[in-house]
Amino acid sequence: MEIRAADAVGDTTATLSLAKGVPYPVPEETEHLQANKAAAEAAAEEERQRRVDELSSTECESAIVREINIEYAIAAMETERIRRMSQHNLAIVHNELLRERSKKEVVELMEAERGRRMSVELLAMVHDEIVREKAKQDVAVEVESERVRRMSQDTIAEVHTHLLRRNSIDKVVELAETERARRVQEQLQQQVVDHVTRRKSQTEAVALMESERARRMSSHDHLHSMVSISSLSVQSGGGGASEEEEHALDGDASPAEAPPLPLSFPDLPVASTDAAAEQKALYELHVALQADLPPCQDAEDEALRDIRLLRFLRGHKGNVQVAADRYTDMLELRQKHHLDAIRDNIRLGNMTAADFPYYEKIKRYYPAVAAYDVADGDHNVFCFEKFGAVDLYGLVVNVTDDEWLAFTLHELEHRALTLDRLSLAHKTLVRCTTLRDLDGFSLTRVTRPVLQRLQHTVSLASACYPESVAKTVFFNTPWVFHTAWRGIQLWLDETQRSKICFLKRGDVATLHAICTPDKLPALLGGSNDAVVLPPTGLLGKDSYALLRENGATEAEIRARDVLTVPFRVNAHDTICWEFCVQGYDVDFSVKFRTQGDGGAVELNVDGWNKARFVHGQVEAASWTAPAAGAAVLCWDNSFSWTRAKTICYKASVAKTVQPGDESIDISGHSQL
């Protein structure tokens, strides 16, 4: 084939670009070259597209593989995390089990150690108690031997002296009674002589009046007037005037006898705001009681009797007839209870409170003192009582009604005699102001025998000794006392109720306005050391043991447990409770269960949410139910993990007599 230079360019080959040294194509090959070029370009494009597709496929495969690897890695990491968490939880549970086991072992060891120490302490206490009891027995034997030895010398002489003194008092009382009977007889004889003298004087006065009348009728002027009257009567045709006049004149011959009235009344032994009226009333009372009043031995005795009559007059608002009736009833009571003999014994023996029968026995349960040497500006004396600390249970059980009556009669008669003497000395009616401290009062201690004994004492004092009390002040008054007062006030009249006032807890200003701190005993918050209120009754005693002795229920509350005591109550019923913890502390609350629309509902009582009480603290309170339901007393020991608690409690429900009546029955117990 011929190869030549490409010096001619045609339209067909114009578009071809041949490389240097490439033989110039022949025209016949141009189309073939174009086709090869197109095929080559198509193949190159196909190869490029293949490679692009292959690269895309590779990238997709790589992304898929990467996603799969990520998923595998996440699953592996999650598996590893779960494995590690399982191991951690197992370690935590294992550690917790070990800790709980260690705690249990420690608690067991502590309990064992505590039991061992308690055993050792108990053995030591038992040993000490045995030694102490043996020492007490030895001392008691020595004391008894010494007492027997002294009884053979001093005590026998003292008893003999006491018997002689009692015999002397009996003889003096007998002599006084004989003297009183003699003076009564003398007074009766003197009254007869006075009556005879008065009748004789009246007869002489009538004779003088008759002689004077006859003299006047026989006078000249009288005869002249009578003649004139007769002539006028004849002229008028009647003669009855002279007969009527004669009858009138004859009527003057026997005048009606009237009791002599004094020109002036005797002076009062004490001061008075209306002396004239009280003098007249006292004279009228003397006249009304003339047949019942015994004769007086001397002027002092007569003044003391007038003071007693004035007390009856003032106690019954100056009504002479009512005072006379009440005084007559009092004389019958005095005769029934031999109060005159008691008064004579007090006066002749110069008795004090320590000499009263059963004083030492009653003082153990009743902390009270009468301070007749402590007075206010009106000379009224004071009596102090720790009424909230009175051991009512011991007083009822250990002191009989006869013993209490004997002591009460001596106490009331001694107080009346002392007040009358002070009234005579100060020339004013001296009365007694009684201050009663209600701190520690509990309604659960008030039983029916206590109420009966109290009512009898109040009625006896009201009937025999009116106007002896100036004021009775109850201070530190708990709310529950007003519930009991609704029934007690029915025993008193309006005048007695007006003399009673109640002071709330903490009202020190009003209390000091009535009795200043320098007059109050130390046990009542004052600074008067001269008046000593005996620390008897519930004062100074183990409150837990005392509550248990008074019939309270003893219960043990286990660790992490709650004791509930329900009571069924009606509307306006009052539930009262009193409790004490033997050791440590316990939580207390009151709940009220009632029937609601959706069923039973338990409510917390306002003011009695959960509160903690410790050993030695006696809690006495009450609550009035607003509706029918169940009141639940709750003692909670759930906060203690290992230690049980023991409590002693008393509870009762004071039920209303009627729905509209304010008087309640405070003697019944109603426990579910």
C-alpha positions as CSV (number, residue, x, y, z in Angstrom):
1,M,0.0,0.0,0.0
2,E,1.2,3.4,-0.9
3,I,1.9,5.9,1.7
4,R,1.9,9.6,0.9
5,A,1.8,12.8,2.5
6,A,-1.6,14.2,3.4
7,D,-1.6,17.3,1.2
8,A,-5.1,17.2,0.3
9,V,-7.9,17.7,2.6
10,G,-11.4,16.7,1.8
11,D,-14.7,17.3,3.5
12,T,-14.8,13.8,4.7
13,T,-11.4,13.8,6.3
14,A,-11.7,17.3,7.6
15,T,-12.9,16.2,10.8
16,L,-10.3,13.5,11.4
17,S,-7.3,14.3,13.3
18,L,-4.5,11.9,12.6
19,A,-1.5,11.6,14.6
20,K,1.9,12.5,13.3
21,G,3.3,9.8,11.3
22,V,-0.1,8.2,10.7
23,P,-0.5,7.4,7.1
24,Y,-3.2,9.5,5.5
25,P,-6.3,7.5,5.4
26,V,-7.8,6.5,2.3
27,P,-11.3,7.7,1.6
28,E,-12.7,4.3,1.7
29,E,-11.5,3.9,5.3
30,T,-12.9,7.1,6.6
31,E,-16.3,5.7,7.4
32,H,-14.7,2.7,8.9
33,L,-12.6,4.9,11.1
34,Q,-15.6,6.9,12.2
35,A,-17.4,3.8,13.1
36,N,-14.4,2.5,15.1
37,K,-14.1,5.8,16.8
38,A,-17.8,5.8,17.8
39,A,-17.5,2.2,18.9
40,A,-14.4,3.1,20.9
41,E,-16.1,6.1,22.5
42,A,-19.2,4.0,23.3
43,A,-17.0,1.3,24.8
44,A,-15.1,3.9,26.8
45,E,-18.4,5.5,27.9
46,E,-19.7,2.0,28.8
47,E,-16.5,1.3,30.7
48,R,-16.8,4.6,32.5
49,Q,-20.4,3.9,33.4
50,R,-19.5,0.4,34.5
51,R,-16.7,1.7,36.7
52,V,-19.1,4.4,38.1
53,D,-21.7,1.8,38.8
54,E,-19.0,-0.5,40.2
55,L,-17.8,2.4,42.4
56,S,-21.4,3.1,43.6
57,S,-22.0,-0.6,44.3
58,T,-18.7,-0.7,46.3
59,E,-19.7,2.4,48.2
60,C,-23.2,1.0,48.9
61,E,-21.6,-2.3,50.0
62,S,-19.2,-0.4,52.2
63,A,-22.0,1.7,53.8
64,I,-24.0,-1.5,54.4
65,V,-21.0,-3.2,55.9
66,R,-20.4,-0.1,58.0
67,E,-24.0,0.0,59.2
68,I,-23.8,-3.8,60.0
69,N,-20.6,-3.3,61.8
70,I,-22.1,-0.3,63.8
71,E,-25.1,-2.5,64.7
72,Y,-22.8,-5.3,65.7
73,A,-20.8,-2.9,67.8
74,I,-23.9,-1.4,69.4
75,A,-25.3,-4.8,70.2
76,A,-21.9,-5.9,71.6
77,M,-21.7,-2.7,73.7
78,E,-25.3,-3.2,75.0
79,T,-24.5,-6.8,75.8
80,E,-21.4,-5.7,77.6
81,R,-23.3,-3.0,79.4
82,I,-26.0,-5.4,80.5
83,R,-23.4,-7.9,81.6
84,R,-21.5,-5.2,83.5
85,M,-24.8,-3.9,85.0
86,S,-25.8,-7.4,86.0
87,Q,-22.5,-7.9,87.7
88,H,-22.8,-4.4,89.4
89,N,-26.4,-5.2,90.6
90,L,-25.2,-8.6,91.8
91,A,-22.4,-6.9,93.7
92,I,-24.8,-4.3,95.1
93,V,-27.3,-7.0,96.2
94,H,-24.4,-9.1,97.6
95,N,-23.1,-6.1,99.5
96,E,-26.7,-5.3,100.8
97,L,-27.1,-8.8,101.9
98,L,-23.8,-8.7,103.6
99,R,-24.8,-5.4,105.2
100,E,-28.1,-6.6,106.4
101,R,-26.5,-9.8,107.7
102,S,-23.9,-7.7,109.5
103,K,-26.6,-5.4,110.9
104,K,-28.6,-8.5,112.1
105,E,-25.4,-9.9,113.6
106,V,-24.7,-6.6,115.3
107,V,-28.2,-6.3,116.6
108,E,-28.1,-9.9,117.9
109,L,-24.7,-9.2,119.5
110,M,-26.1,-5.9,121.0
111,E,-29.2,-7.7,122.3
112,A,-27.0,-10.5,123.7
113,E,-24.7,-7.9,125.3
114,R,-27.7,-5.9,126.6
115,G,-29.2,-9.1,128.0
116,R,-26.0,-10.0,129.6
117,R,-25.6,-6.6,131.1
118,M,-29.2,-6.6,132.2
119,S,-28.7,-10.0,133.8
120,V,-25.6,-8.8,135.6
121,E,-27.4,-5.6,136.6
122,L,-30.5,-7.6,137.7
123,L,-28.3,-9.9,139.7
124,A,-26.6,-7.0,141.3
125,M,-30.0,-5.3,141.9
126,V,-31.4,-8.5,143.4
127,H,-28.3,-8.9,145.5
128,D,-28.5,-5.2,146.6
129,E,-32.2,-5.6,147.3
130,I,-31.6,-8.7,149.4
131,V,-28.9,-7.0,151.3
132,R,-31.2,-3.9,151.7
133,E,-34.1,-6.0,152.9
134,K,-31.9,-7.8,155.3
135,A,-30.6,-4.5,156.6
136,K,-34.2,-3.2,156.8
137,Q,-35.2,-6.3,158.8
138,D,-32.3,-5.9,161.1
139,V,-33.1,-2.2,161.6
140,A,-36.7,-3.0,162.0
141,V,-35.9,-5.6,164.7
142,E,-33.6,-3.0,166.5
143,V,-36.3,-0.3,166.1
144,E,-39.0,-2.6,167.4
145,S,-36.9,-3.6,170.4
146,E,-36.0,0.0,171.0
147,R,-39.7,1.0,170.7
148,V,-40.7,-1.8,173.1
149,R,-38.1,-0.6,175.5
150,R,-39.2,3.0,175.3
151,M,-42.9,2.0,175.4
152,S,-42.2,0.5,178.8
153,Q,-41.0,3.9,180.0
154,D,-41.9,7.1,178.1
155,T,-44.7,5.9,175.9
156,I,-46.7,4.4,178.7
157,A,-46.4,7.6,180.6
158,E,-47.5,9.6,177.5
159,V,-50.5,7.3,176.9
160,H,-51.4,7.6,180.5
161,T,-51.2,11.4,180.3
162,H,-53.2,11.4,177.1
163,L,-55.9,9.2,178.8
164,L,-55.9,11.6,181.8
165,R,-56.3,14.5,179.4
166,R,-59.2,12.8,177.6
167,N,-60.8,12.0,180.9
168,S,-60.3,15.6,182.0
169,I,-61.9,16.8,178.7
170,D,-64.8,14.4,179.2
171,K,-65.3,15.7,182.8
172,V,-65.0,19.3,181.6
173,V,-67.6,18.5,178.9
174,E,-69.8,16.9,181.5
175,L,-69.4,19.9,183.8
176,A,-70.1,22.3,180.9
177,E,-73.2,20.3,180.0
178,T,-74.4,20.4,183.7
179,E,-73.6,24.2,183.8
180,R,-75.5,24.7,180.6
181,A,-78.5,22.8,181.9
182,R,-78.4,24.8,185.1
183,R,-78.3,28.1,183.2
184,V,-81.1,26.9,181.0
185,Q,-83.1,26.2,184.1
186,E,-82.2,29.6,185.5
187,Q,-83.2,31.3,182.4
188,L,-86.5,29.5,182.3
189,Q,-87.1,30.5,185.9
190,Q,-86.1,34.0,185.1
191,Q,-88.4,34.1,182.2
192,V,-91.3,32.9,184.5
193,V,-90.4,35.5,187.0
194,D,-90.3,38.2,184.3
195,H,-93.6,37.0,183.0
196,V,-95.2,37.2,186.4
197,T,-93.6,40.6,187.0
198,R,-94.9,41.8,183.7
199,R,-98.4,40.5,184.4
200,K,-98.4,42.2,187.8
201,S,-97.2,45.4,186.2
202,Q,-99.9,45.2,183.6
203,T,-102.6,44.5,186.3
204,E,-101.4,47.5,188.3
205,A,-101.4,49.7,185.2
206,V,-105.0,48.5,184.4
207,A,-106.1,49.3,188.0
208,L,-104.5,52.8,187.8
209,M,-106.2,53.4,184.5
210,E,-109.6,52.2,185.9
211,S,-109.2,54.5,189.0
212,E,-108.3,57.4,186.7
213,R,-111.3,56.7,184.5
214,A,-113.6,56.6,187.5
215,R,-112.2,59.8,188.8
216,R,-112.7,61.5,185.6
217,M,-116.2,60.2,185.2
218,S,-117.2,61.5,188.7
219,S,-115.8,65.0,188.0
220,H,-118.2,68.0,187.7
221,D,-117.3,68.8,184.1
222,H,-117.9,65.2,183.0
223,L,-121.3,65.1,184.8
224,H,-122.3,68.4,183.1
225,S,-121.4,67.0,179.7
226,M,-123.2,63.8,180.3
227,V,-126.4,65.7,181.2
228,S,-126.2,67.6,178.0
229,I,-125.7,64.5,176.0
230,S,-128.6,62.8,177.7
231,S,-130.9,65.7,177.0
232,L,-130.0,65.7,173.4
233,S,-130.5,61.9,173.2
234,V,-134.0,62.2,174.8
235,Q,-134.9,64.9,172.3
236,S,-133.8,62.7,169.4
237,G,-135.8,59.8,170.8
238,G,-133.0,57.3,171.4
239,G,-130.9,56.3,174.3
240,G,-128.4,53.9,172.6
241,A,-125.6,56.4,172.6
242,S,-125.0,56.2,176.3
243,E,-125.1,52.4,176.2
244,E,-122.6,52.4,173.4
245,E,-120.4,54.8,175.3
246,E,-120.7,52.7,178.4
247,H,-119.8,49.6,176.4
248,A,-116.8,51.4,175.0
249,L,-115.7,52.6,178.4
250,D,-116.1,49.1,179.7
251,G,-114.0,47.8,176.9
252,D,-111.1,49.8,178.1
253,A,-111.1,47.8,181.3
254,S,-109.6,44.7,179.6
255,P,-107.1,45.8,176.9
256,A,-105.5,43.1,174.7
257,E,-102.1,41.9,175.7
258,A,-99.3,42.7,173.1
259,P,-95.7,41.8,173.3
260,P,-93.5,44.6,174.5
261,L,-91.6,46.4,171.7
262,P,-88.1,47.7,172.5
263,L,-87.5,51.4,172.1
264,S,-84.1,50.7,170.4
265,F,-82.6,47.5,169.0
266,P,-79.3,46.1,170.2
267,D,-76.1,46.9,168.3
268,L,-74.8,44.5,165.7
269,P,-71.6,42.6,166.5
270,V,-70.2,43.3,163.0
271,A,-70.4,46.1,160.6
272,S,-73.3,46.4,158.2
273,T,-74.2,48.5,155.1
274,D,-77.8,48.8,156.4
275,A,-77.5,48.5,160.2
276,A,-81.0,49.6,161.0
277,A,-82.7,47.0,158.8
278,E,-80.4,44.2,160.0
279,Q,-80.9,45.2,163.6
280,K,-84.7,44.9,163.1
281,A,-84.4,41.7,161.2
282,L,-82.1,40.2,163.8
283,Y,-84.5,41.1,166.6
284,E,-87.4,39.5,164.6
285,L,-85.3,36.4,164.0
286,H,-84.6,36.3,167.8
287,V,-88.4,36.5,168.4
288,A,-89.1,33.8,165.8
289,L,-86.5,31.4,167.3
290,Q,-87.1,32.3,170.9
291,A,-88.3,28.8,171.8
292,D,-85.4,27.1,170.0
293,L,-82.4,29.3,170.9
294,P,-80.4,27.9,173.8
295,P,-79.2,30.2,176.5
296,C,-75.8,31.8,176.2
297,Q,-73.1,31.4,178.8
298,D,-71.6,34.8,178.5
299,A,-71.6,38.0,176.4
300,E,-69.0,36.5,173.9
301,D,-71.1,33.4,173.4
302,E,-74.2,35.7,172.7
303,A,-72.2,37.8,170.2
304,L,-71.0,34.6,168.4
305,R,-74.6,33.4,168.2
306,D,-75.7,36.7,166.8
307,I,-73.0,36.4,164.1
308,R,-74.3,33.0,163.2
309,L,-77.8,34.4,162.9
310,L,-76.5,37.2,160.7
311,R,-74.9,34.7,158.4
312,F,-78.3,33.0,158.0
313,L,-80.0,36.3,157.4
314,R,-77.5,37.5,154.8
315,G,-77.3,34.0,153.2
316,H,-81.1,34.2,152.6
317,K,-81.2,37.8,151.5
318,G,-82.7,39.2,154.7
319,N,-85.8,37.0,154.7
320,V,-86.6,36.5,158.3
321,Q,-89.0,33.6,157.9
322,V,-86.8,31.7,155.5
323,A,-83.8,32.2,157.7
324,A,-85.8,31.0,160.8
325,D,-86.8,27.9,158.9
326,R,-83.3,27.1,157.8
327,Y,-81.9,27.8,161.2
328,T,-84.5,25.3,162.7
329,D,-83.4,22.7,160.1
330,M,-79.8,23.4,161.1
331,L,-80.5,22.8,164.8
332,E,-82.0,19.5,163.9
333,L,-78.9,18.6,161.9
334,R,-76.7,19.7,164.8
335,Q,-78.6,17.5,167.1
336,K,-78.4,14.6,164.6
337,H,-74.6,14.8,164.2
338,H,-73.8,16.0,167.8
339,L,-72.2,19.2,166.5
340,D,-72.7,20.9,169.9
341,A,-70.5,18.3,171.6
342,I,-67.9,18.6,168.8
343,R,-67.9,22.4,169.3
344,D,-67.4,22.0,173.0
345,N,-64.5,19.5,172.5
346,I,-62.9,22.0,170.1
347,R,-63.3,24.9,172.5
348,L,-62.3,23.1,175.7
349,G,-59.5,21.1,174.1
350,N,-58.2,23.9,172.0
351,M,-58.1,21.5,169.1
352,T,-56.4,22.2,165.8
353,A,-56.6,20.4,162.5
354,A,-54.0,17.8,163.6
355,D,-56.2,16.8,166.5
356,F,-59.2,16.0,164.3
357,P,-60.2,12.3,164.0
358,Y,-58.5,10.5,161.1
359,Y,-56.5,13.5,160.2
360,E,-53.3,11.7,159.4
361,K,-55.2,9.1,157.4
362,I,-57.0,11.5,155.3
363,K,-54.1,13.9,154.8
364,R,-52.2,11.2,152.9
365,Y,-54.8,11.5,150.1
366,Y,-55.9,15.1,150.3
367,P,-53.3,17.9,150.0
368,A,-54.9,21.0,151.5
369,V,-54.3,23.6,154.2
370,A,-56.4,26.3,155.9
371,A,-54.4,29.5,156.5
372,Y,-56.5,31.4,159.0
373,D,-53.6,33.8,159.6
374,V,-53.4,34.8,155.9
375,A,-56.1,37.4,155.0
376,D,-56.9,39.9,152.3
377,G,-57.9,43.5,152.7
378,D,-61.4,42.6,153.9
379,H,-60.0,40.2,156.6
380,N,-61.2,37.2,154.6
381,V,-58.9,34.2,155.2
382,F,-57.6,31.7,152.6
383,C,-57.7,27.9,152.2
384,F,-55.4,26.3,149.6
385,E,-56.0,22.9,147.9
386,K,-54.2,20.9,145.2
387,F,-57.5,19.5,144.0
388,G,-56.0,18.0,140.9
389,A,-53.6,16.0,143.0
390,V,-56.2,14.5,145.3
391,D,-56.0,10.7,145.4
392,L,-59.8,10.1,145.0
393,Y,-59.4,6.4,144.6
394,G,-57.4,6.0,147.8
395,L,-59.7,8.3,149.6
396,V,-62.7,6.3,148.7
397,V,-61.2,2.8,149.2
398,N,-59.1,3.4,152.3
399,V,-61.3,6.0,154.2
400,T,-64.8,4.9,155.1
401,D,-67.9,7.2,154.9
402,D,-68.1,7.4,158.7
403,E,-64.4,8.4,159.0
404,W,-64.8,11.0,156.3
405,L,-68.0,12.3,158.0
406,A,-66.3,12.6,161.4
407,F,-63.3,14.5,160.0
408,T,-65.6,16.7,157.9
409,L,-67.8,17.6,160.8
410,H,-64.8,18.6,162.9
411,E,-63.3,20.6,160.0
412,L,-66.5,22.5,159.3
413,E,-67.2,23.2,162.9
414,H,-63.7,24.4,163.6
415,R,-63.7,26.7,160.5
416,A,-67.1,28.2,161.5
417,L,-65.9,28.8,165.1
418,T,-62.7,30.4,163.8
419,L,-64.5,32.6,161.3
420,D,-67.0,33.8,164.0
421,R,-64.2,34.6,166.4
422,L,-62.3,36.5,163.7
423,S,-65.5,38.3,162.8
424,L,-66.0,39.4,166.4
425,A,-62.4,40.6,166.6
426,H,-62.4,42.6,163.4
427,K,-66.0,43.8,163.7
428,T,-66.8,42.5,160.2
429,L,-68.2,39.3,158.8
430,V,-65.1,37.3,158.0
431,R,-65.4,34.6,155.3
432,C,-63.1,32.1,153.6
433,T,-61.7,32.3,150.1
434,T,-60.8,28.9,148.8
435,L,-58.2,28.5,146.0
436,R,-58.2,25.1,144.3
437,D,-55.5,24.1,141.8
438,L,-56.9,21.8,139.1
439,D,-53.5,21.0,137.6
440,G,-53.5,17.2,136.9
441,F,-57.3,16.8,137.2
442,S,-58.7,13.8,135.3
443,L,-62.4,13.0,134.8
444,T,-61.6,9.3,134.8
445,R,-60.9,9.5,138.5
446,V,-64.4,10.8,139.3
447,T,-66.6,7.8,140.2
448,R,-70.1,7.5,141.7
449,P,-68.9,7.0,145.3
450,V,-66.8,10.2,145.0
451,L,-69.7,12.2,143.7
452,Q,-72.0,10.8,146.5
453,R,-69.5,11.8,149.2
454,L,-68.9,15.2,147.6
455,Q,-72.6,15.9,147.3
456,H,-73.2,15.0,151.0
457,T,-70.4,17.3,152.1
458,V,-71.7,20.2,150.0
459,S,-75.3,19.8,151.3
460,L,-74.1,19.6,154.9
461,A,-71.9,22.7,154.6
462,S,-74.7,24.6,152.8
463,A,-77.3,23.8,155.4
464,C,-75.3,24.4,158.5
465,Y,-72.8,27.1,157.6
466,P,-74.2,29.7,155.1
467,E,-72.2,32.8,154.2
468,S,-68.9,31.2,155.3
469,V,-67.4,31.3,151.8
470,A,-66.4,34.6,150.2
471,K,-65.2,33.1,146.9
472,T,-64.1,29.8,145.4
473,V,-61.4,30.1,142.7
474,F,-60.5,27.1,140.4
475,F,-57.3,27.9,138.6
476,N,-55.3,25.9,136.0
477,T,-58.8,24.7,134.9
478,P,-58.7,22.1,132.1
479,W,-61.5,22.0,129.6
480,V,-62.8,18.7,130.8
481,F,-63.6,20.1,134.3
482,H,-66.4,22.2,132.8
483,T,-68.1,19.0,131.7
484,A,-68.1,17.7,135.3
485,W,-69.2,21.1,136.5
486,R,-72.5,21.0,134.6
487,G,-73.6,18.2,136.9
488,I,-72.0,19.5,140.2
489,Q,-73.5,23.0,139.9
490,L,-77.0,21.6,140.2
491,W,-76.3,21.0,143.9
492,L,-75.7,24.7,144.6
493,D,-78.1,27.6,144.7
494,E,-77.8,30.8,142.7
495,T,-75.9,32.7,145.5
496,Q,-73.3,29.9,145.8
497,R,-72.8,29.6,142.1
498,S,-72.2,33.4,141.9
499,K,-69.2,33.0,144.2
500,I,-67.4,30.5,142.0
501,C,-65.0,31.6,139.3
502,F,-62.7,29.6,136.9
503,L,-59.3,30.7,135.7
504,K,-57.6,29.2,132.7
505,R,-54.2,27.7,132.7
506,G,-51.6,30.5,132.8
507,D,-54.0,33.3,134.0
508,V,-51.5,34.3,136.7
509,A,-52.5,38.0,136.8
510,T,-56.1,37.3,137.9
511,L,-54.9,34.8,140.5
512,H,-52.4,37.3,141.9
513,A,-55.1,39.9,142.0
514,I,-57.2,37.6,144.3
515,C,-54.2,36.4,146.3
516,T,-50.8,38.0,146.0
517,P,-47.7,35.8,145.5
518,D,-46.4,36.6,149.0
519,K,-49.5,34.9,150.4
520,L,-49.5,31.9,148.1
521,P,-47.7,28.7,149.3
522,A,-44.6,27.7,147.4
523,L,-46.4,24.6,146.0
524,L,-48.9,26.9,144.3
525,G,-46.3,29.2,142.8
526,G,-46.0,31.7,145.6
527,S,-43.3,32.7,148.1
528,N,-45.1,32.2,151.4
529,D,-43.0,29.7,153.4
530,A,-45.1,30.0,156.5
531,V,-48.0,28.2,154.9
532,V,-46.9,24.7,153.9
533,L,-49.2,22.7,151.6
534,P,-48.5,19.0,152.3
535,P,-47.0,17.1,149.3
536,T,-49.5,14.3,149.7
537,G,-52.1,12.7,147.4
538,L,-50.7,12.2,143.9
539,L,-47.8,14.5,144.6
540,G,-44.4,12.9,144.8
541,K,-45.7,9.4,143.8
542,D,-44.8,7.2,140.9
543,S,-47.4,8.3,138.4
544,Y,-47.3,5.0,136.5
545,A,-47.6,2.8,139.5
546,L,-50.3,5.0,141.0
547,L,-52.3,4.9,137.7
548,R,-52.0,1.1,137.7
549,E,-53.1,0.8,141.3
550,N,-56.2,2.9,140.5
551,G,-57.5,0.3,138.1
552,A,-55.9,1.3,134.8
553,T,-55.2,-1.2,132.0
554,E,-51.6,-2.1,131.3
555,A,-50.7,-2.9,127.7
556,E,-47.4,-3.7,125.9
557,I,-46.8,-2.2,122.4
558,R,-44.4,-4.3,120.4
559,A,-41.7,-2.8,118.3
560,R,-42.9,-1.3,115.0
561,D,-46.5,-1.8,116.1
562,V,-49.5,0.4,117.0
563,L,-52.1,-0.1,119.8
564,T,-55.6,1.1,119.0
565,V,-58.5,1.3,121.5
566,P,-61.9,2.2,119.9
567,F,-64.9,3.6,121.7
568,R,-68.5,3.9,120.3
569,V,-69.8,7.4,120.8
570,N,-72.9,9.3,120.0
571,A,-73.2,13.0,119.1
572,H,-72.0,15.3,122.0
573,D,-70.6,12.4,124.0
574,T,-67.2,13.1,125.7
575,I,-64.4,10.6,125.7
576,C,-61.9,11.0,128.6
577,W,-58.5,9.4,128.8
578,E,-55.5,9.3,131.1
579,F,-52.3,7.3,130.4
580,C,-48.6,7.1,131.3
581,V,-45.6,5.4,129.7
582,Q,-43.5,3.1,131.8
583,G,-40.3,3.7,130.0
584,Y,-38.9,5.7,127.1
585,D,-41.5,7.3,124.8
586,V,-44.5,6.6,122.6
587,D,-46.5,8.6,120.0
588,F,-50.2,9.3,120.8
589,S,-53.0,10.5,118.6
590,V,-56.9,10.4,118.4
591,K,-58.8,9.5,115.3
592,F,-62.5,9.6,114.6
593,R,-64.3,7.1,112.3
594,T,-67.7,8.0,110.9
595,Q,-69.9,6.7,108.1
596,G,-69.7,8.9,104.9
597,D,-71.4,8.8,101.6
598,G,-68.8,6.4,100.1
599,G,-68.3,4.3,103.2
600,A,-66.4,4.5,106.4
601,V,-64.1,7.6,106.8
602,E,-61.3,8.0,109.3
603,L,-60.5,11.6,110.3
604,N,-57.7,13.1,112.4
605,V,-59.0,15.0,115.5
606,D,-58.0,18.6,115.5
607,G,-55.5,19.3,118.3
608,W,-54.8,15.6,118.8
609,N,-52.5,14.8,115.9
610,K,-49.5,12.6,116.6
611,A,-47.5,13.8,119.6
612,R,-44.7,12.1,121.6
613,F,-45.0,11.5,125.3
614,V,-42.1,10.4,127.5
615,H,-41.8,8.4,130.8
616,G,-43.2,10.2,133.9
617,Q,-45.6,12.4,131.9
618,V,-49.2,11.7,132.7
619,E,-51.6,12.8,130.0
620,A,-55.2,13.4,131.0
621,A,-57.5,15.0,128.5
622,S,-60.9,14.7,126.8
623,W,-62.7,15.3,123.5
624,T,-66.3,15.8,122.5
625,A,-67.6,13.9,119.5
626,P,-69.4,16.1,116.9
627,A,-71.4,13.2,115.6
628,A,-72.0,9.5,116.1
629,G,-69.2,7.2,115.2
630,A,-66.1,5.6,116.8
631,A,-63.3,7.5,118.6
632,V,-60.0,5.6,118.4
633,L,-57.1,6.2,120.8
634,C,-53.8,5.3,119.1
635,W,-50.5,4.6,120.7
636,D,-47.8,4.4,118.0
637,N,-44.5,2.6,118.5
638,S,-43.7,2.1,114.8
639,F,-40.7,4.3,115.0
640,S,-38.9,1.9,117.3
641,W,-37.2,-1.1,115.5
642,T,-36.2,-3.2,118.4
643,R,-37.7,-2.0,121.7
644,A,-41.2,-2.7,123.0
645,K,-43.0,-0.1,125.1
646,T,-45.5,-0.6,128.0
647,I,-48.2,1.9,128.8
648,C,-50.9,2.1,131.5
649,Y,-54.2,3.8,130.5
650,K,-57.7,4.6,131.6
651,A,-60.5,5.7,129.3
652,S,-64.2,6.2,129.5
653,V,-67.1,7.9,127.7
654,A,-69.3,10.5,129.4
655,K,-72.7,10.2,127.8
656,T,-75.3,13.0,127.8
657,V,-78.5,12.2,129.7
658,Q,-80.7,13.6,126.9
659,P,-79.8,15.2,123.6
660,G,-80.9,18.7,124.7
661,D,-79.7,18.4,128.4
662,E,-76.3,19.7,129.4
663,S,-76.1,17.4,132.5
664,I,-74.1,14.3,131.8
665,D,-73.4,11.0,133.5
666,I,-69.7,11.0,134.4
667,S,-69.6,7.7,136.2
668,G,-70.1,5.1,133.4
669,H,-67.5,3.4,131.2
670,S,-68.3,2.5,127.7
671,Q,-65.4,0.6,126.0
672,L,-65.7,-1.5,122.9
